[in-house]
């Protein structure tokens, strides 16, 4: 799933290539991706792109004409992506015949497709007058790189839950998902199942430092890359996420995995749990 660093990279890329251009056309390829029906996406045609920005994992393409401003808000979900073209294919979309959910053409012939692989369609597209009209955007927590250690401690301790879940909860902190929460907790030497209510100031400080290093490094690695390279850049930077069975790059222990119904986490026992192996939640109670 694209997370804050990759979405930031996409937004920077889009802002540089779309700002000032006029939207020539918008075609919807998957009606299931469209979560709003008024304004019609076709109303974006003829507007001028004011710029691209980000809200957590959401892409916000702002457009305007003489009378109105609109926002094309996109959440790529787990299997969505943005494919950029210097020249968009001339053929019109045929709904249901491809993984393309939406195509946007600009006045110079460039533009992008929003695509989604797989059968579980969760990519979301909203056309709204203001980003806050989308509930998931309105209820986002603070941006992670805008928090100091005290602020992070306050949001983590606002409810008592497993720290892995808290980092992924978009209403607690915006933009962090499954992959970067694994990486942050590994760098912070913290069990994914430590309870936020039990974290002392030293533990919060470790998580804060790790969050700045992991996310800051990932944002820097994504900066200036074309959209096509961002996924590989993310994978290559992972130390534990997606690397179950491989040696931990810090201590050499084997990276372990805990599987859930529709996701999995990875961690290093030596670095994070004092050598304890966390039991698979599907099989037995988790060890802490």
N, C-alpha and C positions, 0 to 999 in steps of 0.2 A: 504494500500500500504506500503510495506517495505520502510523505510526511513533511513537516515544516521546511526542512532544508531543500528538498526537491521542489516543493511548491514555490518556495522563495526563488529558486533558480528559474522555474518556469515563468514566474511573474516578471522577474528581471528581464528575461529573454523577450517575453511578450511586450512589455512596456517599451523596450527599445525598438521593436519592429512594427508595432501597431499604432503607437501614439501619433495623432495627426492625420491618420488615414481615414478614409470614408468607408463604411461598411457597404459593400456592393450587394451582398445577399447572405441570407441565413437559411440553411436547409436542415430539417429535422429528419434524421434517419431512424430513430427509435423513440416512438411516442412515450414509452415507459420511462425514459430518462427525463422527460419534461414534467416538472412538478408544478408549474404555473401555466395558466392559459390566457391571462390578461395582465399585461400587454402580450400580444402575439409576438413570438420571436421575429416574425417577418417585419415588425415595426422597427427593428434595429437597422434595417436597410435604409441608407441615406443619412444616417447619423455619423458623427465624427468621433473617433476614439479619443477620449481624454487621457487614458492611461490604464495600466494594470496594477493591482495591489493585491494584498493577501489578508485574510482573516483566518488565523489558525491554518487549517488544511484547505480552506476555500480560496479559489481564484475569483477575483473580482475585476471584470473588464467594464470600465465605465465609459459610456458613450453619451453624446448629447447632440441636439439640434437647436434651433433658435428658441424652441418652446419648452422642451423637456430634457431631463437627464434620466437615463436608464442604466441599469446594472445587469450584466450577464454574470450570474454567480454560478460557479461550477464546483462540485465536490466529486473528485475522481474515484472515491471509494477504494475498494481493494484492487480491482482489476482494470481501472480506467487509466487513460493516458491521453496526452495531447500530442498529435503528430503535425509538425509544421511543414508547410510547403512554400517554396519560393514562387512556384506556380501551381495553384490548385488544379487538380484534374478537371477537365472541361465537362465530363459527363455528370449529369445530375444524379443525386442519390436515389437509390431504390430501397425504400423502407423494408426492413426485414431480410435483406439480401447480403448484409455485411455487418461487421462489428462497429460500424461508424454510427454514433448516436447523434452527432450534430456536425455540420460543416459551416464554417464562416469564411466568406470571401471578402477580400479588400479591394480597393479601387486600382491597385497596381498589379493585381493578379495573384498576390500572395494570400496566405490565410492558413487555417488549421482545421483539422478534424479532431473531435473528441471521440475516442474509441473505448470499447470495453470488451475484454475477452471473457470467455467462459459463459456459463448458463445462468449464474446468479447475478442478475442485473441490478446494480445498486448505484451506478453513476447518477448524479442528480444535477439537473440544470434548472435554474430559476431566472426569470426575467422580472425585475422588480424596480420600483422607483427609488428604493433605498435599501441597503444591505440588511438593516435591522428588521425589515419585513419578514426575513427568514428566521424562524425561531431558533434554529441551530446556530446561526450566527449571532443573534441577539444574546444568547445565553452562554457564549464562550467565556472561559476563564482568561486570566492574563497571559500575555505572551511570555514564554519561558526565559528569553534572553533579556527581558525587561524587569525581571525580579532580582532583588538582592536576597541575601541569605535569610534575613528576617522575614521578608515577604514570602519566600518559599516556605519557610516554617509555618507561617500563618495559614497559608492555603492548604498545606498538607495536613495540618492538625485540625482543620475545620471540620473534619469527620474522621472517624477511626476505621480505616480500611487497609487492606494490603497495599503496600507502597507501589507495587507494579500496577495495580488497578487505578490508583490515584494519579499516577503519571500519565496514564492513557485516557483518563476521564476528561473530555474536552470542556466540561463545565468547571473543572478544577484548574487545569493548565491547557492552553490551546496549542495544538500543533504536534504533540508527541504521540506516536503510535506504538505498535508492538515492537518494531525493530529498535528504535532509538531508546525506548525505555529499557530494553535488555542491555544496550550498550552503556547507558548512563549508570545503571545499577551495578554492572560489572566494574566500571571505572571507579565507582564509589565504594566498592567492596561491601555491598549491602544485599541481603537476601531479598528476592522479589516478593517474599511473603511476610517480611517484617511489617508490623502494624504501624501506621503513621502516628497513632497516639503514643507509641512507645519510643519514637525517635527523639534522642536528646539533641542538644545544640550541635555537638560535634558530628553526629550522623547527618544532620541536616546540612551542615557546612560541607561535608564530603559530597553529598548529593548535588548541592549547588555548584561546587567547583567542577564536578563531573559533567553536569548539565551544560555549563558554559563551554567546557573544553570539547565535549562530544558534538553538541549542536553548533557551536561556533566554528569548529573545524569542518563540519559537514557543509555548513553554509558557504564557507570559503572555498571548499572543493567544488561546490556546484556553481559558483559565480563565474559567469562568462561562458559556461558550457552550453552548446546547443541542446535542445530538448532531447534529441536522440541519444545523447551520452549520459544523461542524468541517472538512469537506472543502474548502469554499470558502475558509475562512480559511487553510488550508494553501496552496492554489494561489495565492492573492493575495499571499502573502508570499515567493514564490520569485523569486530574481534570475536564475538561469541554468537551473535544472532545469525541463524541459518548455518551454523558450523558445528552442530551436534556430532560427537564422535571424533572431532579433531582436537589437537592439543591447544590448550589455552596459551596465547602468545605471551602471557605474563609469567605464569608459573609452570606450564607444561602439563598440568592435569587435564583430563579429558573433559571437554565441554559436554554437559548433560542437557537433557530436554524434558520438559513436562508438557504433555499434550492435553488439549481441551477439545470440546466438540468441534469447534471451527477455527482453532488457532493453536499455537504452541509457543512456548518460551524457551530460551536457552540461557544457561548460567554456568559458572565455574564453581564447583564445590569448595575448592581450596581458597579461592579469592573471596567467595561470598557467603558461604554457609558453615565455615569452620570444618569443612570436610564432610559434612552431612549430605547425603543424597536425598533430594526431595522426591517423594513418591508421586507417581502419576495420579492425578486427581481422579481419573476415571476408575482407578483400581482401589485406592485406599485414601485415608485421611493424610493430608500433607504434613510433613515434618517441618518444624520451624527451628 
